Amino acid sequence: MQIGNIERIRLANLPTPLQELPRLSELLGGPRLFIKRDDLTGLGMGGNKLRKLEYAMADAVRHGATVLITVGGPQSNHVRLTTAAANRLGLKTVLLLRGERPHRATGNLLIDHILGAEEIHFIGSDGFPPKGASDPCADRKAQEITDRLTAAGEVPYVIPNGCKALHGALGYAGCVLELITQLREQHLAPSALVTACGTSGTQTGLILGSHLYSNGEIKVLGVSVATEREAIESRIRTQLEEVRQTLGLARDIPSGCVEVLDDYIGSGYGIPTEAMHEAVSLVARSEGIVIDPVYTGKAMAGLIAQIRAGRFGPDDVVVFLHTGGTPALFADAQIESFAQTDLPL
């Protein structure tokens, strides 16, 4: 099955820009650096989830959905963009947020309120599962709400945190095709593509895209923001095999193409680190581009460390994926963290 034949609903402003980062590259003494601006996908303040939601929303509409139920944390980019996409299609949203209700809505949660989610439920933080793992508490709550809405005549459709792996893979395979086309116009080919890795759907899709459109020659390097390397690499391999079977691809995708770094998580998901602060500051002050503290900040910290260690040299062309998430800068914890930080170039 060709990806182009799979139903999707256009939600994002595509293709997203591909910008060179000459001053950052000069500061680091490293490769030729580019940034793929998936923070500029448009809807709901933008971000990578829109590529995935184009396929998830098509499936929801095909099932006749009237209400979307989805899960995330209080500062979830996925939840924000699912709500925005639902508004675009005239659907209602019910949000299940893992954690306790904060004393005020900031960052992504504030935008959720502005977007007008139909219901927001805080379902506690006890036993909060790792990124991409099963969440029995959220599953039970989603089923309870599904039963209630169905009895009321609605047609609910559940979108898991970060979307289904298949939808992520389809969305980000297309992203690879975009950036190959954009670089070809400059007579360049990418050596590597670096991304933050949370639920892992984005990296799965980038690897699929490298396999489909560059014969696997683009190295996809994921920087984990939450989960240990072994667990996330195993999950990506499983997802790649599921996607391969769904699409009917004849060739296996080599397991060796999956690489995740887990040295930049720090104390945990969403908890600031000094390396993240340096990365956010360097990109902002050298190129005028703001990255987020939870995903791209830690991913850029990983890329900077790899350049300083000599992994990439002047002859390499490295693309960094900006997956969005900048509203998280305005969450209470991050505001306090950045207000106390001043890292000169």
MARLUMKE-466415 format. One line per 3 residues: number of its first residue (from 0); for each residue x, y, z of N, C-alpha, C. Coordinates in nm, 2 decimals. Example, Ala and Ser with C-alpha at 12.3 -4.5 7.8 and 13.67 -1.06 7.14 Angstrom:
0 = 1.32/-0.57/0.78/1.23/-0.45/0.78/1.32/-0.33/0.78  1.28/-0.22/0.71/1.37/-0.11/0.71/1.29/0.00/0.79;
***
This chain:
0 = 0.08/-0.12/0.00/0.00/0.00/0.00/0.09/0.12/0.00  0.06/0.22/-0.09/0.14/0.34/-0.09/0.08/0.44/0.01  0.17/0.51/0.08/0.13/0.61/0.18/0.03/0.71/0.12;
3 = 0.05/0.75/-0.01/-0.03/0.85/-0.07/-0.18/0.81/-0.08  -0.20/0.68/-0.07/-0.34/0.63/-0.08/-0.41/0.62/0.05  -0.34/0.65/0.16/-0.40/0.64/0.29/-0.47/0.77/0.32;
6 = -0.59/0.76/0.37/-0.68/0.88/0.39/-0.62/0.97/0.50  -0.62/1.10/0.47/-0.58/1.20/0.57/-0.66/1.33/0.55  -0.67/1.41/0.65/-0.73/1.54/0.64/-0.63/1.65/0.66;
9 = -0.61/1.74/0.56/-0.51/1.84/0.57/-0.54/1.94/0.68  -0.45/1.95/0.78/-0.46/2.04/0.89/-0.34/2.13/0.90  -0.22/2.09/0.87/-0.10/2.16/0.89/-0.07/2.24/0.76;
12 = 0.01/2.35/0.79/0.06/2.43/0.68/0.19/2.36/0.63  0.19/2.29/0.52/0.30/2.21/0.48/0.34/2.25/0.33  0.46/2.24/0.29/0.57/2.20/0.37/0.62/2.31/0.47;
15 = 0.67/2.27/0.58/0.72/2.36/0.68/0.86/2.41/0.63  0.90/2.53/0.68/1.03/2.59/0.63/1.15/2.50/0.68  1.25/2.51/0.60/1.38/2.45/0.63/1.48/2.56/0.63;
18 = 1.54/2.60/0.75/1.62/2.71/0.76/1.77/2.67/0.80  1.86/2.74/0.74/2.00/2.71/0.78/2.03/2.79/0.91  2.13/2.73/0.99/2.17/2.79/1.12/2.32/2.82/1.11;
21 = 2.36/2.92/1.03/2.51/2.94/1.01/2.58/2.99/1.13  2.51/3.08/1.21/2.58/3.13/1.33/2.60/3.03/1.44  2.50/2.94/1.45/2.51/2.83/1.55/2.62/2.74/1.51;
24 = 2.62/2.70/1.38/2.72/2.61/1.33/2.86/2.67/1.36  2.88/2.80/1.33/3.01/2.86/1.35/3.05/2.86/1.50  2.95/2.89/1.59/2.98/2.89/1.73/3.03/2.75/1.78;
27 = 2.97/2.65/1.72/3.00/2.51/1.76/3.12/2.45/1.69  3.16/2.52/1.58/3.26/2.46/1.50/3.23/2.33/1.44  3.11/2.31/1.40/3.06/2.18/1.36/3.01/2.17/1.22;
30 = 2.91/2.09/1.20/2.86/2.06/1.06/2.78/2.18/1.01  2.73/2.16/0.89/2.64/2.26/0.83/2.50/2.22/0.89  2.44/2.31/0.97/2.32/2.28/1.04/2.20/2.35/0.98;
33 = 2.09/2.27/0.98/1.96/2.32/0.93/1.85/2.29/1.04  1.75/2.36/1.04/1.64/2.33/1.13/1.51/2.32/1.05  1.44/2.21/1.07/1.31/2.19/1.01/1.20/2.24/1.10;
36 = 1.13/2.35/1.06/1.04/2.43/1.14/0.90/2.37/1.16  0.89/2.25/1.22/0.76/2.20/1.24/0.68/2.26/1.36  0.75/2.36/1.42/0.68/2.45/1.51/0.58/2.55/1.44;
39 = 0.60/2.56/1.31/0.53/2.65/1.22/0.42/2.58/1.14  0.36/2.47/1.19/0.26/2.40/1.12/0.12/2.48/1.12  0.11/2.58/1.21/0.00/2.67/1.20/-0.11/2.65/1.30;
42 = -0.19/2.55/1.29/-0.31/2.54/1.37/-0.27/2.52/1.52  -0.35/2.59/1.60/-0.33/2.57/1.75/-0.19/2.61/1.80  -0.13/2.70/1.74/0.01/2.74/1.77/0.12/2.65/1.73;
45 = 0.08/2.55/1.64/0.18/2.47/1.57/0.24/2.36/1.65  0.31/2.27/1.58/0.38/2.16/1.64/0.37/2.03/1.57  0.45/1.93/1.60/0.47/1.81/1.52/0.34/1.72/1.52;
48 = 0.26/1.73/1.63/0.14/1.64/1.64/0.05/1.66/1.52  0.05/1.78/1.45/-0.05/1.80/1.35/-0.03/1.70/1.23  0.10/1.67/1.20/0.12/1.57/1.09/0.05/1.43/1.13;
51 = 0.06/1.40/1.25/0.00/1.27/1.30/-0.15/1.28/1.30  -0.20/1.39/1.35/-0.34/1.42/1.36/-0.41/1.42/1.22  -0.34/1.45/1.12/-0.41/1.45/0.99/-0.46/1.31/0.96;
54 = -0.39/1.21/1.00/-0.43/1.07/0.98/-0.53/1.02/1.09  -0.51/1.06/1.21/-0.60/1.03/1.32/-0.73/1.09/1.30  -0.74/1.21/1.25/-0.87/1.28/1.23/-0.94/1.22/1.12;
57 = -0.87/1.18/1.01/-0.94/1.11/0.90/-1.00/0.98/0.95  -0.94/0.91/1.04/-0.99/0.78/1.09/-1.11/0.81/1.18  -1.10/0.92/1.26/-1.22/0.96/1.34/-1.34/0.99/1.26;
60 = -1.32/1.07/1.16/-1.43/1.11/1.07/-1.49/0.99/1.00  -1.40/0.90/0.96/-1.45/0.78/0.89/-1.54/0.70/0.98  -1.51/0.70/1.11/-1.60/0.63/1.21/-1.72/0.71/1.26;
63 = -1.74/0.83/1.20/-1.85/0.91/1.23/-1.84/0.98/1.37  -1.72/1.01/1.42/-1.71/1.06/1.55/-1.77/1.20/1.56  -1.82/1.22/1.68/-1.87/1.36/1.72/-1.79/1.42/1.83;
66 = -1.73/1.33/1.91/-1.65/1.37/2.03/-1.51/1.30/2.03  -1.41/1.37/2.05/-1.28/1.31/2.06/-1.24/1.31/2.21  -1.19/1.19/2.25/-1.13/1.18/2.39/-0.98/1.15/2.37;
69 = -0.90/1.23/2.45/-0.76/1.21/2.44/-0.69/1.23/2.57  -0.57/1.19/2.58/-0.50/1.18/2.71/-0.36/1.25/2.70  -0.32/1.31/2.81/-0.19/1.37/2.81/-0.17/1.43/2.95;
72 = -0.06/1.51/2.97/-0.03/1.58/3.09/-0.09/1.72/3.08  -0.09/1.79/3.19/-0.14/1.93/3.19/-0.08/2.02/3.09  0.05/1.99/3.06/0.12/2.07/2.96/0.14/2.00/2.82;
75 = 0.05/1.91/2.79/0.06/1.83/2.67/0.04/1.91/2.54  0.14/1.90/2.45/0.13/1.96/2.32/0.02/1.88/2.24  0.02/1.75/2.26/-0.07/1.67/2.18/-0.21/1.71/2.22;
78 = -0.24/1.73/2.34/-0.38/1.76/2.38/-0.42/1.90/2.32  -0.33/1.99/2.33/-0.36/2.13/2.27/-0.39/2.12/2.12  -0.31/2.04/2.05/-0.33/2.04/1.91/-0.45/1.95/1.87;
81 = -0.48/1.85/1.95/-0.60/1.77/1.92/-0.72/1.85/1.94  -0.72/1.94/2.04/-0.84/2.02/2.06/-0.85/2.12/1.95  -0.74/2.18/1.90/-0.75/2.27/1.79/-0.80/2.20/1.66;
84 = -0.75/2.08/1.64/-0.79/2.01/1.52/-0.94/1.97/1.52  -0.98/1.94/1.64/-1.13/1.91/1.66/-1.21/2.03/1.63  -1.17/2.14/1.68/-1.24/2.27/1.65/-1.25/2.29/1.50;
87 = -1.14/2.27/1.43/-1.14/2.29/1.28/-1.24/2.20/1.21  -1.27/2.09/1.27/-1.36/1.99/1.21/-1.50/1.99/1.27  -1.52/2.08/1.37/-1.65/2.09/1.43/-1.68/1.98/1.53;
90 = -1.58/1.92/1.59/-1.59/1.81/1.68/-1.57/1.86/1.82  -1.63/1.80/1.92/-1.60/1.83/2.06/-1.49/1.75/2.12  -1.43/1.80/2.23/-1.31/1.73/2.29/-1.34/1.71/2.43;
93 = -1.29/1.59/2.48/-1.29/1.56/2.62/-1.14/1.53/2.66  -1.08/1.60/2.75/-0.94/1.59/2.78/-0.92/1.52/2.91  -0.84/1.41/2.91/-0.80/1.34/3.03/-0.65/1.38/3.06;
96 = -0.63/1.46/3.17/-0.50/1.51/3.20/-0.44/1.44/3.32  -0.33/1.37/3.30/-0.26/1.30/3.41/-0.19/1.40/3.50  -0.23/1.41/3.63/-0.18/1.50/3.72/-0.29/1.57/3.80;
99 = -0.25/1.65/3.90/-0.34/1.72/3.98/-0.38/1.86/3.92  -0.50/1.91/3.94/-0.54/2.04/3.89/-0.45/2.15/3.94  -0.39/2.22/3.86/-0.30/2.33/3.91/-0.39/2.45/3.96;
102 = -0.33/2.53/4.04/-0.40/2.64/4.10/-0.44/2.75/3.99  -0.37/2.75/3.88/-0.40/2.83/3.77/-0.36/2.77/3.64  -0.42/2.80/3.53/-0.39/2.74/3.40/-0.28/2.83/3.33;
105 = -0.17/2.77/3.30/-0.06/2.84/3.23/-0.02/2.75/3.11  0.06/2.81/3.02/0.12/2.73/2.91/0.02/2.67/2.83  0.04/2.54/2.79/-0.06/2.46/2.71/-0.19/2.45/2.77;
108 = -0.20/2.44/2.90/-0.33/2.42/2.97/-0.42/2.55/2.95  -0.35/2.67/2.95/-0.43/2.79/2.93/-0.48/2.79/2.79  -0.41/2.74/2.69/-0.45/2.74/2.55/-0.57/2.64/2.54;
111 = -0.56/2.53/2.61/-0.67/2.43/2.61/-0.80/2.50/2.65  -0.79/2.59/2.75/-0.91/2.66/2.80/-0.96/2.76/2.69  -0.86/2.83/2.63/-0.90/2.92/2.52/-0.97/2.85/2.41;
114 = -0.92/2.74/2.37/-0.97/2.66/2.26/-1.11/2.60/2.30  -1.14/2.59/2.42/-1.28/2.56/2.46/-1.31/2.41/2.46  -1.21/2.33/2.52/-1.24/2.19/2.54/-1.38/2.17/2.61;
117 = -1.46/2.07/2.56/-1.59/2.05/2.62/-1.58/2.00/2.77  -1.48/1.91/2.80/-1.46/1.87/2.93/-1.31/1.85/2.96  -1.27/1.88/3.08/-1.13/1.86/3.12/-1.13/1.78/3.25;
120 = -1.08/1.66/3.25/-1.07/1.58/3.37/-0.93/1.56/3.42  -0.90/1.59/3.54/-0.77/1.56/3.60/-0.78/1.43/3.67  -0.70/1.33/3.63/-0.72/1.20/3.68/-0.61/1.15/3.77;
123 = -0.53/1.25/3.83/-0.43/1.21/3.94/-0.30/1.17/3.88  -0.20/1.17/3.96/-0.06/1.14/3.91/-0.01/1.01/3.97  -0.08/0.94/4.05/-0.03/0.82/4.11/-0.01/0.71/4.00;
126 = 0.11/0.65/3.99/0.13/0.55/3.89/0.14/0.60/3.75  0.18/0.73/3.74/0.19/0.78/3.60/0.29/0.70/3.52  0.24/0.65/3.40/0.33/0.55/3.33/0.43/0.62/3.25;
129 = 0.54/0.55/3.21/0.64/0.61/3.12/0.58/0.65/2.99  0.65/0.73/2.92/0.61/0.78/2.78/0.59/0.66/2.69  0.47/0.65/2.63/0.44/0.54/2.53/0.40/0.41/2.59;
132 = 0.40/0.40/2.73/0.35/0.28/2.79/0.20/0.28/2.81  0.15/0.17/2.85/0.00/0.16/2.87/-0.03/0.24/3.00  -0.15/0.29/3.00/-0.20/0.37/3.11/-0.34/0.32/3.16;
135 = -0.34/0.22/3.25/-0.47/0.16/3.28/-0.57/0.26/3.35  -0.52/0.35/3.42/-0.60/0.45/3.49/-0.67/0.54/3.38  -0.60/0.59/3.29/-0.65/0.67/3.18/-0.75/0.59/3.09;
138 = -0.71/0.46/3.07/-0.80/0.37/2.99/-0.93/0.35/3.05  -0.93/0.33/3.18/-1.06/0.31/3.25/-1.14/0.43/3.25  -1.08/0.55/3.27/-1.16/0.68/3.26/-1.21/0.70/3.12;
141 = -1.13/0.67/3.02/-1.17/0.69/2.88/-1.29/0.60/2.85  -1.29/0.48/2.90/-1.40/0.39/2.88/-1.52/0.43/2.95  -1.51/0.48/3.07/-1.62/0.53/3.14/-1.69/0.65/3.07;
144 = -1.61/0.74/3.02/-1.66/0.86/2.94/-1.72/0.81/2.81  -1.65/0.72/2.74/-1.71/0.66/2.62/-1.85/0.60/2.64  -1.87/0.53/2.74/-2.00/0.47/2.77/-2.10/0.58/2.80;
147 = -2.06/0.68/2.87/-2.16/0.79/2.91/-2.20/0.86/2.78  -2.10/0.90/2.70/-2.13/0.97/2.58/-2.21/0.89/2.48  -2.18/0.76/2.47/-2.25/0.68/2.37/-2.40/0.67/2.41;
150 = -2.42/0.66/2.54/-2.56/0.65/2.60/-2.63/0.78/2.57  -2.56/0.89/2.56/-2.62/1.02/2.53/-2.64/1.05/2.38  -2.60/0.95/2.30/-2.62/0.97/2.15/-2.50/1.02/2.08;
153 = -2.39/1.04/2.15/-2.27/1.08/2.08/-2.19/0.96/2.02  -2.10/1.00/1.94/-2.01/0.89/1.88/-1.86/0.93/1.92  -1.82/0.87/2.03/-1.68/0.91/2.08/-1.57/0.83/2.00;
156 = -1.46/0.89/2.00/-1.34/0.83/1.93/-1.22/0.87/2.02  -1.14/0.76/2.06/-1.03/0.78/2.15/-0.90/0.79/2.07  -0.83/0.90/2.10/-0.69/0.92/2.04/-0.59/0.90/2.16;
159 = -0.50/0.80/2.15/-0.41/0.79/2.26/-0.31/0.90/2.27  -0.24/0.91/2.38/-0.14/1.01/2.40/-0.03/1.01/2.28  -0.02/1.11/2.21/0.08/1.12/2.10/0.03/1.06/1.97;
162 = -0.09/1.01/1.96/-0.15/0.94/1.85/-0.10/0.80/1.84  -0.17/0.72/1.76/-0.13/0.58/1.73/0.01/0.59/1.66  0.09/0.48/1.68/0.22/0.47/1.62/0.21/0.48/1.47;
165 = 0.11/0.41/1.41/0.09/0.41/1.27/0.07/0.56/1.21  -0.01/0.63/1.28/-0.04/0.77/1.24/0.09/0.86/1.25  0.17/0.84/1.35/0.29/0.91/1.36/0.39/0.87/1.25;
168 = 0.40/0.75/1.22/0.49/0.70/1.12/0.45/0.75/0.99  0.32/0.75/0.95/0.28/0.81/0.83/0.31/0.95/0.81  0.28/1.03/0.92/0.30/1.17/0.92/0.45/1.21/0.90;
171 = 0.53/1.14/0.97/0.67/1.18/0.96/0.76/1.11/0.85  0.71/1.01/0.79/0.77/0.97/0.67/0.75/1.08/0.56  0.64/1.14/0.56/0.61/1.25/0.47/0.71/1.37/0.50;
174 = 0.74/1.39/0.62/0.83/1.50/0.66/0.97/1.48/0.60  1.01/1.35/0.60/1.14/1.32/0.54/1.14/1.35/0.39  1.04/1.32/0.32/1.03/1.35/0.18/1.03/1.50/0.15;
177 = 0.97/1.58/0.24/0.97/1.72/0.23/1.12/1.77/0.24  1.19/1.73/0.34/1.32/1.79/0.37/1.42/1.75/0.26  1.41/1.62/0.21/1.49/1.58/0.10/1.47/1.67/-0.02;
180 = 1.35/1.70/-0.05/1.32/1.78/-0.16/1.37/1.92/-0.14  1.36/1.98/-0.02/1.41/2.11/0.01/1.56/2.12/0.00  1.63/2.02/0.05/1.77/2.02/0.04/1.82/2.00/-0.10;
183 = 1.75/1.92/-0.18/1.79/1.89/-0.31/1.80/2.02/-0.39  1.71/2.12/-0.36/1.71/2.25/-0.43/1.84/2.32/-0.41  1.91/2.29/-0.30/2.04/2.35/-0.27/2.15/2.26/-0.30;
186 = 2.12/2.15/-0.37/2.22/2.05/-0.41/2.29/1.99/-0.29  2.21/1.96/-0.19/2.26/1.90/-0.06/2.18/1.78/-0.03  2.24/1.69/0.05/2.17/1.57/0.10/2.20/1.56/0.25;
189 = 2.10/1.53/0.33/2.12/1.52/0.47/2.20/1.40/0.52  2.30/1.42/0.60/2.37/1.31/0.66/2.30/1.25/0.78  2.23/1.34/0.86/2.16/1.30/0.98/2.05/1.39/1.01;
192 = 1.95/1.33/1.08/1.83/1.41/1.12/1.81/1.38/1.27  1.81/1.49/1.35/1.80/1.48/1.49/1.67/1.52/1.55  1.61/1.44/1.64/1.48/1.47/1.69/1.47/1.44/1.84;
195 = 1.38/1.51/1.91/1.34/1.47/2.04/1.26/1.35/2.03  1.27/1.26/2.13/1.19/1.14/2.13/1.12/1.12/2.26  0.98/1.13/2.25/0.90/1.11/2.37/0.82/0.98/2.36;
198 = 0.70/0.99/2.30/0.62/0.87/2.27/0.68/0.78/2.16  0.77/0.84/2.08/0.85/0.77/1.98/0.79/0.76/1.84  0.66/0.81/1.82/0.60/0.80/1.69/0.67/0.88/1.59;
201 = 0.72/1.00/1.63/0.79/1.09/1.53/0.92/1.02/1.48  1.00/0.96/1.57/1.13/0.90/1.53/1.09/0.78/1.44  0.99/0.70/1.48/0.95/0.59/1.40/0.92/0.63/1.25;
204 = 0.85/0.74/1.24/0.81/0.79/1.11/0.94/0.84/1.03  1.03/0.91/1.10/1.15/0.96/1.03/1.23/0.84/0.98  1.24/0.73/1.06/1.32/0.62/1.02/1.25/0.55/0.90;
207 = 1.12/0.54/0.90/1.04/0.49/0.79/1.07/0.58/0.66  1.06/0.71/0.68/1.09/0.80/0.57/1.23/0.78/0.51  1.33/0.77/0.60/1.46/0.75/0.55/1.47/0.62/0.47;
210 = 1.40/0.51/0.52/1.40/0.38/0.45/1.33/0.39/0.31  1.22/0.47/0.31/1.14/0.48/0.18/1.21/0.57/0.08  1.26/0.68/0.13/1.30/0.79/0.04/1.45/0.82/0.02;
213 = 1.53/0.75/0.11/1.68/0.77/0.09/1.75/0.64/0.10  1.68/0.53/0.09/1.75/0.40/0.10/1.82/0.38/0.24  1.76/0.45/0.34/1.82/0.44/0.47/1.95/0.52/0.49;
216 = 1.98/0.60/0.40/2.11/0.67/0.41/2.11/0.79/0.51  1.99/0.84/0.54/1.98/0.95/0.64/1.98/0.88/0.78  2.08/0.91/0.86/2.08/0.86/1.00/1.98/0.94/1.08;
219 = 1.89/0.87/1.15/1.79/0.94/1.24/1.84/0.91/1.38  1.87/1.02/1.45/1.92/1.02/1.59/1.81/1.07/1.68  1.76/0.99/1.77/1.66/1.04/1.87/1.72/1.07/2.00;
222 = 1.68/1.18/2.06/1.73/1.22/2.19/1.61/1.20/2.29  1.61/1.10/2.38/1.50/1.08/2.46/1.48/1.19/2.57  1.36/1.22/2.59/1.33/1.32/2.69/1.26/1.26/2.82;
225 = 1.25/1.13/2.82/1.17/1.07/2.93/1.21/0.92/2.96  1.25/0.85/2.86/1.26/0.70/2.88/1.40/0.65/2.85  1.44/0.54/2.92/1.57/0.48/2.90/1.58/0.43/2.76;
228 = 1.70/0.43/2.71/1.73/0.40/2.57/1.68/0.26/2.53  1.71/0.16/2.61/1.68/0.02/2.57/1.53/0.01/2.55  1.45/0.06/2.64/1.30/0.05/2.63/1.25/0.12/2.50;
231 = 1.30/0.24/2.48/1.24/0.32/2.37/1.29/0.26/2.23  1.41/0.21/2.23/1.46/0.15/2.10/1.38/0.03/2.07  1.35/-0.05/2.17/1.27/-0.17/2.15/1.13/-0.14/2.10;
234 = 1.07/-0.03/2.16/0.94/0.01/2.11/0.94/0.06/1.97  1.04/0.13/1.93/1.05/0.18/1.79/1.06/0.06/1.70  1.14/-0.03/1.73/1.16/-0.15/1.64/1.02/-0.22/1.62;
237 = 0.95/-0.24/1.73/0.82/-0.30/1.72/0.73/-0.22/1.64  0.73/-0.09/1.65/0.64/0.00/1.57/0.68/-0.01/1.42  0.81/-0.01/1.40/0.85/-0.02/1.26/0.80/-0.14/1.19;
240 = 0.81/-0.25/1.26/0.76/-0.38/1.20/0.61/-0.38/1.18  0.54/-0.32/1.27/0.39/-0.31/1.26/0.36/-0.22/1.13  0.43/-0.11/1.12/0.41/-0.02/1.00/0.45/-0.09/0.87;
243 = 0.56/-0.17/0.88/0.60/-0.24/0.76/0.50/-0.34/0.71  0.44/-0.41/0.81/0.34/-0.51/0.77/0.21/-0.44/0.72  0.17/-0.33/0.78/0.05/-0.25/0.74/0.06/-0.20/0.60;
246 = 0.18/-0.15/0.56/0.21/-0.10/0.43/0.24/-0.21/0.33  0.27/-0.33/0.38/0.31/-0.44/0.29/0.44/-0.42/0.23  0.54/-0.36/0.30/0.67/-0.34/0.25/0.75/-0.47/0.24;
249 = 0.81/-0.50/0.13/0.88/-0.63/0.11/1.00/-0.64/0.20  1.08/-0.53/0.21/1.20/-0.53/0.28/1.19/-0.50/0.43  1.26/-0.57/0.51/1.27/-0.54/0.65/1.34/-0.40/0.67;
252 = 1.31/-0.33/0.78/1.38/-0.21/0.81/1.49/-0.26/0.91  1.62/-0.24/0.88/1.72/-0.29/0.97/1.71/-0.24/1.12  1.72/-0.33/1.21/1.71/-0.29/1.35/1.82/-0.20/1.39;
255 = 1.94/-0.20/1.32/2.05/-0.12/1.35/2.03/0.03/1.32  1.92/0.06/1.25/1.89/0.20/1.21/1.83/0.28/1.33  1.79/0.21/1.44/1.73/0.27/1.55/1.84/0.31/1.65;
258 = 1.85/0.44/1.68/1.95/0.49/1.78/1.88/0.60/1.86  1.89/0.58/1.99/1.83/0.68/2.08/1.94/0.71/2.19  1.96/0.84/2.22/2.05/0.88/2.33/1.96/0.91/2.45;
261 = 2.00/0.86/2.57/1.92/0.89/2.69/2.01/0.96/2.79  2.11/1.04/2.75/2.20/1.10/2.84/2.16/1.24/2.88  2.05/1.29/2.82/2.01/1.43/2.84/1.87/1.45/2.90;
264 = 1.82/1.35/2.96/1.69/1.35/3.03/1.70/1.44/3.16  1.81/1.42/3.23/1.82/1.49/3.36/1.75/1.41/3.47  1.68/1.49/3.56/1.61/1.42/3.67/1.48/1.36/3.63;
267 = 1.43/1.40/3.51/1.30/1.34/3.46/1.24/1.42/3.36  1.13/1.37/3.31/1.05/1.44/3.20/1.00/1.58/3.24  1.04/1.68/3.16/0.99/1.81/3.19/1.07/1.89/3.30;
270 = 1.17/1.82/3.36/1.25/1.89/3.46/1.37/1.96/3.40  1.39/2.09/3.42/1.49/2.16/3.35/1.63/2.11/3.39  1.72/2.12/3.29/1.86/2.09/3.31/1.95/2.20/3.26;
273 = 2.07/2.21/3.31/2.16/2.32/3.27/2.19/2.31/3.12  2.21/2.18/3.07/2.24/2.17/2.92/2.12/2.21/2.84  2.00/2.19/2.89/1.88/2.24/2.81/1.88/2.39/2.81;
276 = 1.91/2.45/2.93/1.91/2.60/2.93/2.02/2.66/2.84  2.13/2.59/2.83/2.23/2.64/2.74/2.19/2.63/2.60  2.13/2.52/2.56/2.08/2.49/2.42/1.97/2.59/2.38;
279 = 1.88/2.62/2.47/1.77/2.72/2.44/1.83/2.85/2.42  1.93/2.89/2.51/1.99/3.02/2.50/2.08/3.04/2.37  2.15/2.93/2.34/2.24/2.94/2.22/2.16/2.96/2.09;
282 = 2.05/2.88/2.08/1.97/2.89/1.96/1.90/3.03/1.95  1.85/3.07/2.06/1.78/3.20/2.06/1.87/3.32/2.03  1.99/3.31/2.09/2.08/3.43/2.08/2.17/3.43/1.96;
285 = 2.18/3.31/1.90/2.26/3.31/1.77/2.17/3.31/1.65  2.05/3.26/1.66/1.96/3.25/1.54/1.83/3.32/1.55  1.79/3.36/1.67/1.66/3.42/1.70/1.55/3.33/1.69;
288 = 1.57/3.20/1.71/1.47/3.10/1.71/1.45/3.04/1.85  1.32/3.04/1.89/1.30/2.99/2.03/1.25/2.84/2.02  1.32/2.76/2.10/1.29/2.62/2.11/1.23/2.59/2.25;
291 = 1.17/2.48/2.27/1.10/2.46/2.40/1.18/2.39/2.50  1.15/2.39/2.63/1.23/2.34/2.74/1.21/2.19/2.76  1.10/2.13/2.71/1.07/1.99/2.74/1.13/1.89/2.64;
294 = 1.11/1.93/2.51/1.15/1.84/2.40/1.27/1.89/2.33  1.25/2.00/2.25/1.36/2.04/2.16/1.48/2.10/2.24  1.46/2.15/2.35/1.57/2.20/2.43/1.66/2.09/2.47;
297 = 1.61/1.98/2.52/1.69/1.87/2.56/1.75/1.80/2.43  1.67/1.79/2.32/1.72/1.73/2.20/1.84/1.81/2.14  1.83/1.95/2.15/1.93/2.03/2.10/2.06/2.02/2.19;
300 = 2.03/2.00/2.32/2.15/1.98/2.41/2.22/1.85/2.37  2.15/1.75/2.33/2.21/1.63/2.28/2.29/1.65/2.16  2.23/1.72/2.06/2.30/1.75/1.94/2.43/1.83/1.96;
303 = 2.42/1.93/2.05/2.54/2.01/2.08/2.65/1.93/2.14  2.61/1.84/2.23/2.71/1.75/2.29/2.77/1.66/2.19  2.70/1.61/2.09/2.75/1.52/1.99/2.85/1.59/1.90;
306 = 2.81/1.72/1.87/2.90/1.80/1.78/3.03/1.82/1.86  3.03/1.86/1.98/3.15/1.89/2.06/3.23/1.77/2.08  3.17/1.65/2.08/3.24/1.52/2.09/3.30/1.48/1.96;
309 = 3.27/1.55/1.85/3.33/1.52/1.72/3.25/1.42/1.63  3.13/1.39/1.67/3.05/1.30/1.59/3.02/1.35/1.45  2.99/1.48/1.44/2.96/1.54/1.31/3.07/1.64/1.28;
312 = 3.12/1.64/1.16/3.22/1.73/1.12/3.17/1.83/1.01  3.27/1.92/0.96/3.23/2.02/0.87/3.16/1.97/0.74  3.19/1.85/0.70/3.14/1.80/0.57/3.00/1.74/0.59;
315 = 2.95/1.73/0.71/2.82/1.68/0.73/2.71/1.78/0.72  2.59/1.74/0.68/2.47/1.82/0.68/2.37/1.76/0.77  2.35/1.83/0.88/2.26/1.78/0.99/2.14/1.87/1.00;
318 = 2.02/1.80/1.00/1.89/1.87/1.02/1.84/1.84/1.16  1.80/1.95/1.23/1.74/1.93/1.36/1.59/1.96/1.34  1.51/1.87/1.39/1.36/1.89/1.38/1.31/1.96/1.50;
321 = 1.25/2.08/1.47/1.18/2.16/1.57/1.04/2.12/1.58  1.01/2.04/1.69/0.88/1.98/1.70/0.78/2.07/1.76  0.81/2.19/1.80/0.72/2.29/1.86/0.72/2.28/2.01;
324 = 0.61/2.30/2.07/0.60/2.30/2.22/0.64/2.42/2.29  0.66/2.53/2.22/0.71/2.65/2.29/0.61/2.71/2.40  0.47/2.68/2.39/0.39/2.73/2.50/0.43/2.67/2.64;
327 = 0.51/2.56/2.64/0.55/2.51/2.77/0.65/2.60/2.84  0.71/2.70/2.76/0.80/2.80/2.82/0.73/2.88/2.93  0.59/2.89/2.91/0.51/2.98/2.99/0.44/2.90/3.10;
330 = 0.47/2.78/3.12/0.42/2.70/3.24/0.50/2.75/3.36  0.43/2.74/3.48/0.49/2.80/3.60/0.63/2.75/3.63  0.66/2.62/3.62/0.79/2.56/3.65/0.90/2.61/3.56;
333 = 0.86/2.63/3.43/0.96/2.68/3.34/0.99/2.83/3.35  0.88/2.90/3.37/0.90/3.05/3.39/1.00/3.07/3.51  0.98/3.01/3.62/1.07/3.03/3.73/1.21/2.98/3.70;
336 = 1.22/2.87/3.63/1.35/2.82/3.59/1.43/2.92/3.50  1.37/2.97/3.40/1.43/3.06/3.31/1.46/3.20/3.37  1.37/3.24/3.46/1.39/3.37/3.52/1.51/3.38/3.60;
339 = 1.56/3.26/3.64/1.68/3.26/3.73/1.81/3.22/3.65  1.80/3.22/3.52/1.91/3.17/3.43/1.95/3.28/3.34  2.08/3.30/3.33/2.13/3.40/3.23/2.27/3.34/3.18;
342 = 2.26/3.27/3.07/2.38/3.21/3.01/2.42/3.29/2.89  2.53/3.36/2.91/2.58/3.44/2.79/2.64/3.34/2.68  2.65/3.39/2.56/2.71/3.31/2.45/2.86/3.30/2.48;
***
